[in-house]
């Protein structure tokens, strides 16, 4: 399995960011919908009313003519609500994210030396990635809430209640066409996908800064590691001391010669050797006489 790392990984990530941003602003910014209502008056006259709306969803500017079922009289009605602010904010973030991803890809490929000069490029890229992650999250939440209100405002039942002819029970009103919300729903989904993608790319941009390597140069030890290290040092010191004492005891161990009946200590740096002779045979129990032959 190939692991993505380095500038190649960043280029691939920027390609995904561009692709997802295009889907986000194309599905939202290019949307247009229509509602068609059929009105049949008591005198059997019929009229088809079409209500069209589109991005940026300033519904207060949308108007249509509806029959009054009183001869040939008509009324002009306007929709209610302005949903342009959140919608335009979402599309603006999408366009800016696309442009930045395109610019970053060009810099990665053609200006790599300038990008890495004094580490300014990676640090700036990391900061911008963090900012766009937050913008995608805020704009997606706002657009999702706005879309919910837009669906309520454009409900076909609400449209019929606006028309006087449809409020009269003697007339018949029928909805022939309803708006399709699939594209707008997908734009919200792509908004949150873009947030996930940009948030995930923060780690790759951060690795390019090299800041994580400086933090790992002198890693701090945990308390358990310190206790383990202290225990190993204590064990090694105890072993060295015990070994030195054991060698010293071996060196200073006395020798006893049965054939000559003498008991002597090995020579050390404390002075000339001392001889300890026992009068009589080795098996005798007489007193010991210590003679210093160096005098």
N, C-alpha and C positions, 0 to 999 in steps of 0.2 A: 504494500500500500504506500503510495507516494504522499509525503507530507509537504504541505504548502508552506513555503517560507520565503523571506526576502522580498525583493522588488517584484518578482514574478507573481507572488501571492497577492501583493497589493494591486498589480495590474488586473488580475482576475477579479478581485473584489470590486475594483472600480468599474469593470465591465458590467457586473451584476447590478451595481448601484445605478448606472446609467439606464440599464434595461428596465429595472423596476420603477425608476422615476418616470420614464416615458409612459409606462402603463398607467401610473397614478394620475398624471396630469392630462393624458389623452382621454381616459375614461370619464374624468370629471369635466375638464374644460370643453370637450367636444360633445357634451350631452345636449339633447333636445327631446322634449316629450310633447305629447298631445292627448287631449281628452275630447271625445266626441259624444255629444248627448243628443238624442232624438226626442223632440217635443211634439206631441200629437194633441192638438186642441180638441175641445168638445165639438166644434164644427167640422172635424175631420181634416183640418189643415195640418200639415206636417212641416217641421223645420229641423234641419240638422245643424247643431252648433258645435263648432270646433274651437277649442281653447289650446293654444300653443304656448309653450314656455321653454326656456333654455338657460344655459349658463350666462350670467352669474346669479340667476334666480332672484331678480328684483320683481317680485310678483305684483307689487303695487303699480307697476308700469304695464302690466298685462290687462287688456280689456277685450271685451267681446260684446256682440249684440244678441239679445234674446227676445223672442216674441212674447207679447203680452196676452195673446189669444183674445184680443179685443180688436177685431178687424185686422188692419195691417200695421198696427202700432208695435214698436220695438223699444227696448230699453238697453242702455249701455251700462255694463257692469265692469267693475275692476276687482281684481283679486287683492288679497291682503297679505302683507308680510314682506320683509326684506331679508333675504338670506345670503347676501352677497359677501359680507365681511369674512365669515369663516371659510366660505368656499374659495374666495380669492386668496386668502392666506394659505390654504392648503395647496392651491395650484402654484402660488409663488414659491413656496418651499420646494415643490417638486421641480420647478424649472431651475431654481438656483442650485439644487443638489445635482441635477443633470449637468449643468454648466461647470460646476466645480469638479465633478468626476471626470468630465472630458478634459479640463485643463490639467488636472493632476496626472491623468494618463499620459498626456503629451510631455509633461515635465519628467515623469518617470523614465520615458523612453529616450527622449532627445536631450534632456538637460540633467542627467544623473549626477554629474560632477557638481553643478551648481546646487542641486538639491541637497547633497551631502556636505556642502561647504559649511564649516563651523556648526554643523548639526542643526542649523536653523530650519531647513526644509522639513525634516522629520518631526521636529517639535511643533512647527506650525500646522503640519498635516494632522498631527494627533489632536491638537486643540480644536481645529475646524471639524474634525470627525465627531468630537464630543458635542460641539455646538449643534451640528446637524442632527445628531441623535436626539437631543432634546427638542429641536424644532419639529422633527417628524412625529415625536410622541404627542406634543401639544397640538399640532395641527390636525393630526388624525383623530384625536379625541374630540376636538371642536367640530370637525367636519362630520363625524358620526352623529353627534348631538344635533347638528343643523339638519342633517338628512332626515332624522326622525321627525323634526318639526316640519320639514318640507313635505313629507309624506302625509302628515296630518292636514296641512293646509290645502293640499291638492286631492284630498279624498273626494271620490265621485259623489258621495252623499252630501258633502259640503257644497259642491258645485251646484247641485240641484236645489239646495236650500237658498242659494243666492238668487235664483230665478223666480219671479213672481208666478209664472205660469206653472211651474212645478210644485209650488206650495198650494195650489188649488187642487183639491182631490178630484175634481171633474176632468182634469187634464191628465194625460199619460206621458211620463218621462222615462226614457230608457237609455242606459249607457251603452254605446256602441264600441267605444275604444277607451281603454285605460292606459295610463303611462307605464312603461316597463322600467322597473328600478334595478334591473340586473347590472347594468354598467356602473351605476352609482354605488351599488353595494360592493362591487368588485374594486372600485377605487378606494373605498374605505379599507378593504382587506389589504390592498397593496400599500396603503399608507402604514399600516401596522407592520407589514412585512419589511418595508423600508426601514422602519425604526429598529426592528430586530437585526437587520443586515448591518446598519451603521453602528449599532451598539456592539455587535460582534466584531466589527472591524477596528474598534478602539484598541483591542489587544495587539493586533497586527501593526497598527500605526505606532503604538507605544514601544513595541520591540525594536522598531527601526530607530528610535531615539537613542537606544543604548543605555537608558537610565536604569533599566532593570539589571544590567550587568554590573554597574557600579555598586548596586545594593547587594549583589551576591559575592562581591570580592572578599569581604570580611564578614561572613555570616555569623550571627550571634548564636551561641550555644544555649540549648534549653537546660533547665535545672537538672533533668535526668542525665543529660550528656555530661554536665559538669561533675555530678556525683560519680558517674562511671569513670571519668578521667581521673578524679582524685583517688578512687579506689585502686585503679591500675597503678598510679604512681606510688601509693602507699604499699601495695603488694610488692612492687619491684624494689622499693627501698628496703623493705623487710627482708626480702630474699637476698639482696646484696649484703646486708649487715650480717645475716645468719651465715652466709657463705664465707664472709671474711672471718667471722669468729670460728667457724669450723676449721678453716685452714690454719688459723693461729693455734688452735688446740692441737691439730696434727703436728705443727712445727715444734711446739713446746712439749710434746708428749715425751716422757722420760723413757729411757731404755735400760734394761736390766740384763746383764751378762752373767749367766749361771756358771760358765766355765771359770771365770776369774773372780767371781764373787763380788763384782763391783756394780754400783748403780750410778749412772751418769746422766746428766742433762745435756742436750745438744747445745752447741755454741750459739750464742746470741750476741747482739751488740751491747749487752749490758756489762760485759767485762770478761776476764779470762775464765775458762771452764773450771768448774769445781768437781772434785772426785769425792765420792762417798764410799768408803771401804768398811766392810763388815769383818771384824776379827773372827777368825775361826772358819769353819766350813760353812757352806751356804745354808746348811740345815740347822746350824747352831742358833741358839736363841740369846746369844750374848748381846751386850750393848753395842751400839753403832758408834764409830769414831769418825768424825768429819775432819779431813785433812785438806788444807788449802796448799797445793803444791806450787802455787805461783809465788809464794814468799821465799 
